[in-house]
Structure formats: C-alpha cells, structure tokens
C-alpha cells in the first residue's frame, strides 16, 4: 500500500497542504473556506461561490473568464458548499494538466493558482457591490436548486428528519440556504458578507499531483496573499444524547411512496477510537447491499423500495433511509428496529465482520485513488483536529473485532423517526 505524503505549512492567513503523487495526469488545486454554521448568513454562503466563479476583476465577462480557463489547456473549475459537522465549507477546485504533459515556458500550475486567487480575492465589483446581473442570475439558479430538493422526496425527508432531530443545534441549518432569504440578498449586502468571509473564515489550500513541494510552497506564497490572519476556529460541534422518549413525526403530502427515515445518536466522531468500528458497524447494519437493512427490509420482507444507512462523521449521527408503501409503515419500522437490536446482541458472524472490513477498506482505497476524494479525506484531519492518516484509518479498520462492533452498537440510540406519507383518504 503506497503511503500518502502530505506537507503542511502555515502561511499568513491560511494553511497550505501539498500532496505529491505521480498517480494522476492532472494536478488539483482546492481552496476551502470554513465557518461555523449560522442561520443569518447560510444563504449568502450558499450563493457566494457560484457568484464568484462567474467573473473577476481582470476577467469581467463570462467570455473573458472562459477564455482564461481555456488557456489552461481545458482546466476544469468547480465550486460547492457542504456541511461538515456544524461548520459550513465553501470549496473552489481546479483541475489542470500536469506541466510535464505539455511543453511551454510558464508553469500551468502557476497560472492555475493565479486564476483561483483571482476568483476568490478579486471578484468583479461595481463600487461597493458585486455584479448585480450575476447576483440576480445566481439567486434564480439557487431558488431552482432549493425547489428541486423539496421535490426530491428522499432529500426532503432527510432534511426534515434533521430539522426535527437537531431542532436546537446549528446542524439543522440547510446547506443550500433558504428560499425566503433570497429576496433580501442584494449585490451590496452580499459584497459586505464576502468581505467578512475573507476576513474571518479558516482557509486551507491543497495542491496535489506531480509536484515538488518546495517549488509549490514558493509559488503559492507568491500567488495567494491573504491580508487577514484570523485565529483558526476550534471545532465547536455540539454533542447531544438521544432524548428519553423517541420523537415521532408524521407529515402528509400528495405522494404515493412513503419515506421512513430514522435518526440515531452515536456520540462517535471522526478521530475517536470507536470511529473505525462504527464504519464496520454501519457496513453490516445498512451501508452495503449485503447489509441487514437491505437483506431483511427490502429482500426478505419486500417492504422497501430501498433501505440503507449512513453516518455523519463530524456530528455523530447515524441516519436510516427507506422508501416504503405507506401502509407498511409500522411493519417496516419494526423490522428496522429489530435489525438494530440484532446488532446490539451481536447477531452477526465473524465472517460478516471480515467481509465488511474488506468492503470498507476497498471503499477507502477507491476514495484515495480519486483526486477529489483524497483531498476530502485529508481535510477530515483539519475538521476534526485529528492527525490520523488515510493509511492509519485502513490499518485501524483492519483491526476491528466482532466485540468492537457490538460495543459500538450499544452506544447507538434512536432519537427521531420521521415518516412522510400520503394524504389521508389517498389511494390505498
């Protein structure tokens, strides 16, 4: 197994992470800006990266910006927002051809760094406002995205589960923001928030590919300059125990397929000693097609169109999703809870543990083989304050025993059951 090498340096205003590897034909630059989740600004944060990627001070039109990107031999730029525990993370990512693949005097990596610096630090500004036309257009696009998430009932049910489960916690805030906020966002107040973000966010810069760490450090120092030097925020993600009484929420809409989603508290987060056993637990319980949920709820009893589970690494939640006939609600819930009881009782074999460990390890290796996936894996260290490497994660997963999985299962407590079903009097 090849070792992942990471060089990390504290620069003025950000941390630089370099990951040299000859595995890929392209190099990747990723800039991550992190801030605690805040209801007042979440919609502005969801909107901002999409506005910034449209035009800059030096490339003030879509055509000029596209020409600049195309001059980097088809470089690919992407942006996104994500929720990691109780932090909101904006990511600006650029993939560019490896310099060794092309003949030319000026480093493509240097040009790529200059362009991503332009996007983040030198937006197209009109007086004390971002470009009004771009802001209005991106507000419309974000409105459509938020509406489409409501129309996707699996996504909607997951959002509603978190709304109810984390009612008093910042984790409840929606990563893509809120439609009702958009009318109040202007090119002026978005620019004001942009300046706050530049001053206050924790910033991490990743450069990965066939690179020389010393050269890249110098290039980045010359190219990406941040005036502010904020004190990095600590992970403030809150942990709560499951309530003494399980919350049960039923919501009715004009739908045919019911959505039964269950939220559990694990009190286990990335970097905790039980995290590796939690990965194996989830694999046996509902993470893979061979899992108890899939085999029992879907295959054996034919009660679900789908049934699976996943865990949130930085918040300590385990979430179960199932799509069912609304009339099978009680039976499906009962069978899901029986699978959890079976996990707590150790009703799974040593072979199940070994097979699932291999599946988890294979999944981790696939992530490490993917350029974007590897950076996300390395960023977990920043989010958690942990120094465990991807290779050490694999080694720790391989050490997990049957008893470790049982002990983790006993920590998992049901918090909320959310059921989205058809309207009363609907077709049976």
Secondary structure, 3 states (H helix, E strand, C coil): CCCCCCEEEEECCEEEEEEECCCCCEEEEEEEEEEECCCCCHHHHHHHHHHHCCCECCCCCHHHHHHHHHCCCCCEEEEEEEEECCEEEEEEEEEEECHHHCCCCCCHHHHHHHHHHHHHHCECECCCCECHHHHHHHHHHHHHHHHHHHHCHHHHHHHHHHHHHCCCCHHHCCCCCCHHHHHHCCHHHHHHHHHHHHHHCEEEEEEEECCCHHHHHHHHHHHCCCCCCCCCCCCCCCCCCCCCCCEEEEEEECCCEEEEEEEEECCCCCCCCCHHHHHHHHHHHHHCCCCHHHHHHHHHCCCEEEEEEEEECCCCEEEEEEEEEHHHHHHHHHHHHHHHHHHHCCCCCHHHHHHHHHHHHHHHHHHHHCHHHHHHHHHHHHHHCCCCCHHHHHHHHHCCCHHHHHHHHHHCEEEEEEEEEECCCCCC
